[in-house]
């Protein structure tokens, strides 16, 4: 929606959007990319916190570092894919399969 002026009227008047594609681009840009970027900020803060704890590297610390890097890679790709979408450029959904596979079955077997 956008605000439009009507001569002689002091009321607020709005015109509904007519370009569905543009509306979807704006929704993805404003809502989804904002959320994705918040995840990236949280991952960066968690990585810095984990690194500042120091100490001897343990298997658990290595697991956490690897998992955080996987999250960063996935959400960075998601952010760039949303950017491509909002600009009307193509992106490959196949890339998501190759970012960092998280094999839940393998992780469960290690417990």
N, C-alpha and C positions, 0 to 999 in steps of 0.2 A: 504494500500500500504506500501511496505517497500523498502528501498534503498538496491540495490545489486551492488556488485563490478563486473566489467567485465574486465578481464585481458587485459592490453594494451590500455584501453580507459580511458580518463580523464573526460568524460562526466558523468553526473548523470543518472543512470539507476534505474528504479523502477519496482517492480513486484507486480501485482495486488493480493489482498487477495483472497484466495481460500476457506477459512473457514467462511462461512456466519454467523454461530452461533457466532464465536469469534468477528466478525465485529460488530454484534448487541450488544454483551456484552460491547464492548468498547464504542460504541455510547451511550448506556444507562448510563454507568459509568461516562463518561466524560461530556456529555451534560445535561442529565436529573437530575442526582443526584446533580450536581453542582447547577442547578437552584433551586432544592428543598431545598438544604442547605442554599441558599441565602434567601429563604422565611423564614426558621427557624431562621436565624440571624435577619431578620427584625421583626419577631414576638417577639423574645427575647428583642430586643432594644425597641420596642413599649411597652412591658410589664414593663420593667425597667423605662421607661419614665413616664408611667401612675402611677406607684407605687411611684415615686419620687415627684409627684405633691402634694401628701398628701391631707389634707383637709378631710371633712366629707364624708364618702362613700355615694354616691347617687345611685339611680336606674340606671342612665346612666353609671356611673363608673362600677357598677356591670355587666351591659350588656356588656360593652367593655371588661372587664376582662374575662367574660365567653366566649365571641366570640374569644378572643385571645387564650384562652386555647383550644377551639375547633379546631382552625387553627393549633396549635402546635401538638395536638393529631393526626389530619389527616395527616399532612405533615411528622410527625415522623414515622407513619405507612407506608406512601408512601416511605420514605427513606429506611426503613428496607426491604420493599418489593422489591425495586429496587436492594438492596444489595443481597437479596436472588436470584433474577433473574440473576444477573450478575455472581453469583457463581453456577448457574445451580441447585439451590434448589427450592423446591415448596413453594408457598405462597397462602393463601386463599383470593380470591377476596371478599368473604363474610365478612371478617373482616372490610372492608371499610364501610359497611352498619351499623356496630355496634360501630364505633369509637365515634362519637358524632352527632346524628341526628340533623340537622338544619331544623326545621319545619317552612318553610316560611309562610304557611297559618296561623299558630298560631301567628307568629310575626306581620303579617299584621293586625290581629284582635285586637292587643293591642294598635295600633296607635290612 
